[in-house]
Amino acid sequence: MTVYIPTATLYVLRGARLTVDELRPLLRLNDADVRSEAEEIGTQPVSAFRWAGWTGILVALMIPLIADLPRGEFPYSLDQPIETIWHRVATPVVGWWAGRSAT
């Protein structure tokens, strides 16, 4: 997931630009307008991406806390198996990219 989501986001943006090129004959716009529309794909204010990323981290951290903490299954110490430690590190990263890709 830590690699899939950024890669999928890039492929979605690339596919959207290709779709604009394929639709060019059907659009009633001149080439300059179509080109400017295609260049706008994936360009949003940086603040929107940051807010989406932080929201993704919050959601990603809340899901295991809500599911595991009441049952006492959310370990806090570092004497856990490496898989558990990796999960705790990767969860915010996945949340960041998932939030950003949702915008």
MDTraj code that builds the backbone (N, CA, C; nanometers):
import mdtraj as md
import numpy as np

residues = "MET THR VAL TYR ILE PRO THR ALA THR LEU TYR VAL LEU ARG GLY ALA ARG LEU THR VAL ASP GLU LEU ARG PRO LEU LEU ARG LEU ASN ASP ALA ASP VAL ARG SER GLU ALA GLU GLU ILE GLY THR GLN PRO VAL SER ALA PHE ARG TRP ALA GLY TRP THR GLY ILE LEU VAL ALA LEU MET ILE PRO LEU ILE ALA ASP LEU PRO ARG GLY GLU PHE PRO TYR SER LEU ASP GLN PRO ILE GLU THR ILE TRP HIS ARG VAL ALA THR PRO VAL VAL GLY TRP TRP ALA GLY ARG SER ALA THR".split()
xyz = np.array([
    [0.0817, -0.1189, 0.0000],
    [0.0000, 0.0000, 0.0000],
    [0.0861, 0.1253, 0.0000],
    [0.2025, 0.1181, 0.0650],
    [0.2861, 0.2379, 0.0717],
    [0.3387, 0.2774, -0.0655],
    [0.3460, 0.1855, -0.1586],
    [0.3928, 0.2163, -0.2938],
    [0.2754, 0.2197, -0.3915],
    [0.1740, 0.1393, -0.3669],
    [0.0632, 0.1294, -0.4614],
    [-0.0123, 0.2611, -0.4754],
    [-0.0473, 0.3257, -0.3654],
    [-0.1318, 0.4449, -0.3724],
    [-0.0639, 0.5598, -0.4483],
    [0.0648, 0.5928, -0.4211],
    [0.1256, 0.6985, -0.5031],
    [0.1350, 0.6602, -0.6506],
    [0.1641, 0.5342, -0.6778],
    [0.1724, 0.4888, -0.8168],
    [0.0356, 0.4950, -0.8837],
    [-0.0679, 0.4512, -0.8141],
    [-0.2023, 0.4564, -0.8699],
    [-0.2451, 0.6004, -0.8956],
    [-0.2078, 0.6910, -0.8077],
    [-0.2412, 0.8317, -0.8269],
    [-0.1763, 0.8859, -0.9540],
    [-0.0504, 0.8518, -0.9751],
    [0.0169, 0.8970, -1.0968],
    [-0.0472, 0.8378, -1.2219],
    [-0.0860, 0.7115, -1.2165],
    [-0.1499, 0.6491, -1.3320],
    [-0.2885, 0.7085, -1.3590],
    [-0.3608, 0.7454, -1.2547],
    [-0.4914, 0.8090, -1.2743],
    [-0.4743, 0.9446, -1.3426],
    [-0.3770, 1.0230, -1.2976],
    [-0.3524, 1.1534, -1.3600],
    [-0.3094, 1.1364, -1.5057],
    [-0.2227, 1.0409, -1.5278],
    [-0.1762, 1.0138, -1.6642],
    [-0.2919, 0.9675, -1.7531],
    [-0.3765, 0.8807, -1.7001],
    [-0.4922, 0.8332, -1.7754],
    [-0.5915, 0.9445, -1.8053],
    [-0.6083, 1.0366, -1.7115],
    [-0.6992, 1.1497, -1.7352],
    [-0.6472, 1.2376, -1.8469],
    [-0.5167, 1.2592, -1.8502],
    [-0.4590, 1.3401, -1.9589],
    [-0.4732, 1.2691, -2.0936],
    [-0.4533, 1.1376, -2.0952],
    [-0.4712, 1.0624, -2.2189],
    [-0.6165, 1.0648, -2.2651],
    [-0.7092, 1.0613, -2.1704],
    [-0.8508, 1.0668, -2.2045],
    [-0.8860, 1.2001, -2.2687],
    [-0.8285, 1.3073, -2.2160],
    [-0.8517, 1.4383, -2.2774],
    [-0.8007, 1.4391, -2.4206],
    [-0.6845, 1.3801, -2.4429],
    [-0.6313, 1.3729, -2.5797],
    [-0.7214, 1.2896, -2.6716],
    [-0.7770, 1.1802, -2.6182],
    [-0.8648, 1.0965, -2.6997],
    [-0.9983, 1.1649, -2.7288],
    [-1.0436, 1.2492, -2.6371],
    [-1.1706, 1.3193, -2.6557],
    [-1.1562, 1.4474, -2.7377],
    [-1.0336, 1.4851, -2.7669],
    [-1.0087, 1.6117, -2.8372],
    [-1.0939, 1.6276, -2.9638],
    [-1.1083, 1.5243, -3.0478],
    [-1.1905, 1.5429, -3.1683],
    [-1.3383, 1.5689, -3.1372],
    [-1.3863, 1.5225, -3.0230],
    [-1.5278, 1.5384, -2.9889],
    [-1.5576, 1.6689, -2.9159],
    [-1.4557, 1.7299, -2.8599],
    [-1.4759, 1.8531, -2.7845],
    [-1.4879, 1.9723, -2.8788],
    [-1.5721, 2.0637, -2.8431],
    [-1.5905, 2.1832, -2.9259],
    [-1.5041, 2.2974, -2.8742],
    [-1.3787, 2.2664, -2.8567],
    [-1.2822, 2.3654, -2.8105],
    [-1.1657, 2.3671, -2.9067],
    [-1.0964, 2.4780, -2.9098],
    [-0.9767, 2.4805, -2.9930],
    [-0.8632, 2.4081, -2.9200],
    [-0.7572, 2.3799, -2.9896],
    [-0.6476, 2.3004, -2.9337],
    [-0.5838, 2.3666, -2.8128],
    [-0.5737, 2.4982, -2.8134],
    [-0.5125, 2.5680, -2.6995],
    [-0.5960, 2.5504, -2.5733],
    [-0.7289, 2.5574, -2.5866],
    [-0.8155, 2.5385, -2.4700],
    [-0.8079, 2.3958, -2.4169],
    [-0.8065, 2.2988, -2.5090],
    [-0.7964, 2.1590, -2.4676],
    [-0.6624, 2.1350, -2.3985],
    [-0.5561, 2.1902, -2.4525],
    [-0.4232, 2.1744, -2.3931],
    [-0.4177, 2.2377, -2.2540],
    [-0.4790, 2.3551, -2.2373],
    [-0.4774, 2.4189, -2.1056],
    [-0.5595, 2.3390, -2.0046],
    [-0.6717, 2.2808, -2.0498],
    [-0.7508, 2.1949, -1.9607],
    [-0.6715, 2.0709, -1.9195],
    [-0.6005, 2.0116, -2.0129],
    [-0.5212, 1.8925, -1.9821],
    [-0.4080, 1.9248, -1.8861],
    [-0.3510, 2.0435, -1.8980],
    [-0.2417, 2.0817, -1.8083],
    [-0.2905, 2.1094, -1.6671],
    [-0.4189, 2.1402, -1.6502],
    [-0.4745, 2.1668, -1.5174],
    [-0.5028, 2.0399, -1.4378],
    [-0.5030, 1.9252, -1.5043],
    [-0.5330, 1.7997, -1.4353],
    [-0.4248, 1.7721, -1.3311],
    [-0.4682, 1.7541, -1.2085],
    [-0.3752, 1.7238, -1.1005],
    [-0.3106, 1.8447, -1.0366],
    [-0.3456, 1.9638, -1.0811],
    [-0.2894, 2.0848, -1.0211],
    [-0.3950, 2.1476, -0.9321],
    [-0.3735, 2.1363, -0.8064],
    [-0.4613, 2.1962, -0.7077],
    [-0.3743, 2.2716, -0.6091],
    [-0.4340, 2.3569, -0.5308],
    [-0.3527, 2.4287, -0.4318],
    [-0.2831, 2.3312, -0.3364],
    [-0.1612, 2.3640, -0.3019],
    [-0.0833, 2.2782, -0.2123],
    [-0.1548, 2.2614, -0.0792],
    [-0.2221, 2.3654, -0.0339],
    [-0.2919, 2.3563, 0.0949],
    [-0.4009, 2.2496, 0.0913],
    [-0.4667, 2.2330, -0.0225],
    [-0.5706, 2.1290, -0.0329],
    [-0.5091, 1.9903, -0.0203],
    [-0.3941, 1.9700, -0.0837],
    [-0.3260, 1.8409, -0.0714],
    [-0.2798, 1.8160, 0.0721],
    [-0.2289, 1.9206, 0.1366],
    [-0.1837, 1.9035, 0.2753],
    [-0.2990, 1.8690, 0.3678],
    [-0.4102, 1.9411, 0.3553],
    [-0.5257, 1.9110, 0.4397],
    [-0.5759, 1.7692, 0.4147],
    [-0.5779, 1.7292, 0.2893],
    [-0.6223, 1.5934, 0.2571],
    [-0.5260, 1.4902, 0.3154],
    [-0.3963, 1.5179, 0.3100],
    [-0.2977, 1.4266, 0.3663],
    [-0.3118, 1.4131, 0.5176],
    [-0.3255, 1.5268, 0.5853],
    [-0.3403, 1.5212, 0.7320],
    [-0.4711, 1.4542, 0.7715],
    [-0.5761, 1.4766, 0.6950],
    [-0.7028, 1.4087, 0.7230],
    [-0.6878, 1.2581, 0.7018],
    [-0.6152, 1.2192, 0.5983],
    [-0.5894, 1.0777, 0.5747],
    [-0.5114, 1.0134, 0.6880],
    [-0.4123, 1.0850, 0.7410],
    [-0.3357, 1.0327, 0.8555],
    [-0.4273, 1.0162, 0.9758],
    [-0.5105, 1.1158, 1.0028],
    [-0.6019, 1.1083, 1.1168],
    [-0.6957, 0.9887, 1.1040],
    [-0.7529, 0.9714, 0.9872],
    [-0.8445, 0.8577, 0.9659],
    [-0.7698, 0.7254, 0.9775],
    [-0.6502, 0.7192, 0.9181],
    [-0.5727, 0.5946, 0.9220],
    [-0.5328, 0.5576, 1.0645],
    [-0.5059, 0.6561, 1.1474],
    [-0.4699, 0.6261, 1.2865],
    [-0.5921, 0.5961, 1.3724],
    [-0.7054, 0.6555, 1.3389],
    [-0.8249, 0.6338, 1.4198],
    [-0.8843, 0.4949, 1.3989],
    [-0.8717, 0.4402, 1.2806],
    [-0.9328, 0.3090, 1.2532],
    [-0.8763, 0.2008, 1.3447],
    [-0.7418, 0.1831, 1.3537],
    [-0.6942, 0.0795, 1.4466],
    [-0.7187, 0.1148, 1.5932],
    [-0.7168, 0.2429, 1.6255],
    [-0.7439, 0.2802, 1.7648],
    [-0.8873, 0.2462, 1.8036],
    [-0.9814, 0.2765, 1.7171],
    [-1.1219, 0.2468, 1.7464],
    [-1.1465, 0.0964, 1.7488],
    [-1.0814, 0.0239, 1.6591],
    [-1.1065, -0.1201, 1.6498],
    [-1.0321, -0.2007, 1.7565],
    [-0.9083, -0.1619, 1.7875],
    [-0.8245, -0.2458, 1.8733],
    [-0.8110, -0.1972, 2.0168],
    [-0.8158, -0.0685, 2.0385],
    [-0.7909, -0.0160, 2.1728],
    [-0.8929, -0.0625, 2.2759],
    [-1.0228, -0.0626, 2.2462],
    [-1.1179, -0.1099, 2.3483],
    [-1.0969, -0.2549, 2.3898],
    [-1.0416, -0.3358, 2.3020],
    [-1.0175, -0.4768, 2.3341],
    [-0.8794, -0.4973, 2.3957],
    [-0.8014, -0.3909, 2.4060],
    [-0.6682, -0.4019, 2.4640],
    [-0.5670, -0.4656, 2.3713],
    [-0.5901, -0.4584, 2.2413],
    [-0.5023, -0.5234, 2.1446],
    [-0.4136, -0.4249, 2.0689],
    [-0.4025, -0.3028, 2.1161],
    [-0.3196, -0.2032, 2.0478],
    [-0.1937, -0.1806, 2.1310],
    [-0.0840, -0.2528, 2.1001],
    [0.0375, -0.2398, 2.1814],
    [0.1110, -0.1086, 2.1521],
    [0.1610, -0.0479, 2.2574],
    [0.2329, 0.0786, 2.2447],
    [0.3843, 0.0610, 2.2513],
    [0.4308, -0.0469, 2.3089],
    [0.5740, -0.0617, 2.3331],
    [0.6470, -0.1054, 2.2061],
    [0.7791, -0.0853, 2.2066],
    [0.8613, -0.1228, 2.0925],
    [0.9123, -0.2666, 2.1005],
    [0.8722, -0.3415, 2.2013],
    [0.9148, -0.4813, 2.2118],
    [0.8163, -0.5743, 2.1402],
    [0.7549, -0.5239, 2.0355],
    [0.6610, -0.5993, 1.9543],
    [0.7350, -0.6606, 1.8356],
    [0.6735, -0.7555, 1.7672],
    [0.7345, -0.8092, 1.6444],
    [0.7541, -0.6985, 1.5411],
    [0.8487, -0.7193, 1.4513],
    [0.8817, -0.6183, 1.3515],
    [0.7624, -0.5867, 1.2626],
    [0.6745, -0.6838, 1.2396],
    [0.5564, -0.6589, 1.1577],
    [0.4647, -0.5563, 1.2234],
    [0.4505, -0.5652, 1.3543],
    [0.3660, -0.4707, 1.4263],
    [0.4274, -0.3313, 1.4229],
    [0.5578, -0.3233, 1.4419],
    [0.6251, -0.1929, 1.4374],
    [0.6130, -0.1344, 1.2967],
    [0.6330, -0.2169, 1.1928],
    [0.6199, -0.1680, 1.0561],
    [0.4778, -0.1187, 1.0301],
    [0.3790, -0.1874, 1.0840],
    [0.2401, -0.1444, 1.0663],
    [0.2183, -0.0073, 1.1286],
    [0.2752, 0.0156, 1.2449],
    [0.2591, 0.1453, 1.3126],
    [0.3282, 0.2572, 1.2357],
    [0.4381, 0.2253, 1.1662],
    [0.5100, 0.3253, 1.0875],
    [0.4400, 0.3479, 0.9528],
    [0.3951, 0.2409, 0.8899],
    [0.3380, 0.2511, 0.7552],
    [0.1969, 0.3084, 0.7554],
    [0.1230, 0.2939, 0.8633],
    [-0.0151, 0.3408, 0.8662],
    [-0.0271, 0.4906, 0.8379],
    [0.0512, 0.5770, 0.9025],
    [0.0397, 0.7195, 0.8677],
    [0.0831, 0.7503, 0.7247],
    [0.1822, 0.6779, 0.6747],
    [0.2276, 0.7002, 0.5369],
    [0.1159, 0.6646, 0.4387],
    [0.0529, 0.5503, 0.4596],
    [-0.0584, 0.5088, 0.3735],
    [-0.1739, 0.6078, 0.3867],
    [-0.2013, 0.6520, 0.5082],
    [-0.3081, 0.7503, 0.5289],
    [-0.2806, 0.8811, 0.4560],
    [-0.1551, 0.9266, 0.4597],
    [-0.1166, 1.0507, 0.3902],
    [-0.1447, 1.0395, 0.2407],
    [-0.0964, 0.9295, 0.1803],
    [-0.1155, 0.9145, 0.0363],
    [-0.2592, 0.8867, -0.0006],
    [-0.3314, 0.8125, 0.0820],
    [-0.4727, 0.7858, 0.0535],
    [-0.5537, 0.9149, 0.0593],
    [-0.5244, 0.9980, 0.1576],
    [-0.5940, 1.1264, 0.1662],
    [-0.5655, 1.2159, 0.0479],
    [-0.4397, 1.2205, 0.0089],
    [-0.4015, 1.3049, -0.1060],
    [-0.4612, 1.2536, -0.2361],
    [-0.4680, 1.1218, -0.2510],
    [-0.5229, 1.0680, -0.3753],
    [-0.6737, 1.0832, -0.3829],
    [-0.7375, 1.1075, -0.2699],
    [-0.8819, 1.1262, -0.2690],
    [-0.9227, 1.2652, -0.3177],
    [-0.8272, 1.3571, -0.3258],
    [-0.8630, 1.4932, -0.3710],
    [-0.8708, 1.5020, -0.5198],
])
top = md.Topology()
chain = top.add_chain()
for i, resn in enumerate(residues, 1):
    res = top.add_residue(resn, chain, resSeq=i)
    for name in ("N", "CA", "C"):
        top.add_atom(name, md.element.get_by_symbol(name[0]), res)
traj = md.Trajectory(xyz[None], top)
